[in-house]
Amino acid sequence: MPNQLSKLLAQYHPLVAKTMAQYPTLQPYLSQIAFKDNPAQDGRMLEYYPKGETDSFDPSRNAVEVFGGRASPQDLAGDLVSHQLANGENTQLGRYFSDFVQSMTPKQKAILQEQYQWAKDKEGETRPYDQWAQASGLPAYFRGYAFNQWPGRQDMYTPQQIQQFDQMNRFLKSRTGGGD
C-alpha cells in the first residue's frame, strides 16, 4: 500500500503531493483542481479560484495558483477547505464552517469589520462588506487557527471553536475521512 501511495503522489506537483500525504481526506478533491506555479514575490502565498472565476488561469474548474514557492500543505489545505469544501462540496466540512460562522461572538464580528476596513484602506478592497465577508473575510478567519495561518492568535477564538477546529483537523488527517 505505501508503494501505491508513493506512485500516486509522484504524478502531482510536490506541494499537492505533500498536502495529499498530510491530509488524506482531501486527496479526491486535490486530484481534481488545476494547479499553477507563479514565481511572483508579491506577498501572496497562494490564490484559490472557484470554477467559473474569470480571473482564473483555468475557469473550467477549481484552481490554485502558488506564488513564490512559499506555500505549505497547511496553506493549500486551508484554502481548499475554506473556499471550496466548506461551501457545499463536503457536508462534514460545510458543517464545521457553518457552525463556526454561527458561533462567532460580537467581538469576533467586530474584528472581522476591522479587517474589512483595513482591506479597504490598505489593499483597495471595493466589494460591499457582505460580499467580502463571504468570499474572503470569513474563510480567512476560519483558516486562522484551523490551519495555523494566524499563529499565536488563539485568543481570537472561543475554546469551543478551537475544539471544533481540532476535531476537524483529525478528520482531515484521517485515512477514513473520505470525500462525500
N, C-alpha and C positions, 0 to 999 in steps of 0.2 A: 504493500500500500504506500509507504513513504516514497518508493521509486516512482509510482504512478503520479503522486502529487508533484514530485520534482519535475517530471516530464510535462505535466500540465502547466506548472508555473513558468517553465522555461519559454513558453510561447508568448508570454506577456512582457510588457515593459517592466523593468526592475521594480519600480515603485508599486505598480499594480500587483506584481507577484508577491512582494513583501506584505502588502496590505491583505491579499488573499490568505497568506500564511498566518498572519496575525489575527485576522477577523474572518474565520471560515464561513460564517453565516452570510457574509457579503459576496462570496465567490460567484453565485449566479448573476448578481447584478453587475459586478465589476467586469465580468466577461462580456457584457453587452454594451458598455459605454465606449464612445470614441475617446481617444487619448492623444494628447499632443504636447510635446516639449516646446517651450518658448524660452530662449536664452535671456530675455529681458530681465533686468535687475531694477524693477520699478517699485519694489517694496511689497508687491503681492507674492504669495506663495503659490496659490492655485485659484482657478476660477471655474465654477461649475456652471454649465449651460443646460437648461432643460430642453427637451426635444421641442423643436419649433422656434427656438430663440434665434432671431435674425442676426444677432451679433456673433453667433457661434461659428466656428470653423466647420461644423458638421450639423446643420439644423435638422437633419433627418433622424437624429437620435440624441439621447442624453450624452453630454460630452464634458470632459475635464481638460483644462489647459494648465500645465505646470510651468511656473516661471522661475528661472534661475536655478533649478535643480535643488531647492532647499526644502521642499515639502516632505513630510514624513508620512508613514502609513496612518498615523492618527489624524493628520490633516485631511488626507484623502477620504478616510472613513467618515470623518466628521462632516465633510461637505456632502458626500453621498447620502448619508443618513438624514441630515437636516434639510437638505434641499429636495431630495427625491423620495427616499423611502418613507420618511415621516409624513409625507403628503399624500399617502394613499397606496403606494405600491407595496407596502408591507404593513399588514394590520397591527402586528405587535409593536413595531416602531412608531407607527402612527399614534397608537395609544400612549406611548411614552411621551411623545411630543405634545399631544393634546392635553394630557394630564399636567405636564409642566406648564403650559400656557395658562390653563385654568387655575393652577395653584400659585401663580405669580402674586406676590404681595404688592400693596401700594408702593412700597419703597422700590421694589424691582421695576414696577411700571414707570416710576419717576426716573430711575436710572436709564431705562430704555428711551424715554423722552429726551434726556440729556444727551444720549448717544446720537439720537436723531439730529438734535440741534448742532452737535459737533460735526456730524457728517454734512449738514447743510453749510456750515460756516467754513469748514476746512477742506472738504472733499467735493464741494459743488453739487451736493445731493439736491435734486429738483422734484423728486416724486412726493406726493402727499404722504403724510405720516403713515396712514393705514397701509398704503402700498409698500412703502419702505419697510414697515414693521413685518409684514407678511413675507416679503422677498429677501430681506437682509437682516433686519434687527432681531427678530425672534429666532431665526436659525442661528445667528451668531451667539446670542445669549444661551441658547440650548447647547451649542458646542463648547462654550466657555469652560465649564467644569468637565462635562462628559468626555471631551476629547483633549483636555489639558491645553486648550488654546488661550486660556487666561490663567496661567499658573499662579498659585498663591492667592487666588481670589475666591476661596470657598466661602468667605464672608458675604458674597453676593447671592448665596443660595441658602434655602432652608435645609435643616437636617433631613427632612422627608424627601426633598428634591435630590439631595446628594445620595440618599439611599436608593432612590429610583434609578438614578444615573449609574450607580454601581451595579445594580441588578441588570440594567440594560447592557452594560459592558460585558457582564458574564454571559448574557445571551449572545451577544455579537461574537464573542471569542469561543463559543462552544462549537463543537463539530456537529451538534444535533439541532442547532437553531434553524437552519434551512430557510429558504425563501417561502413566501406564501402569497 
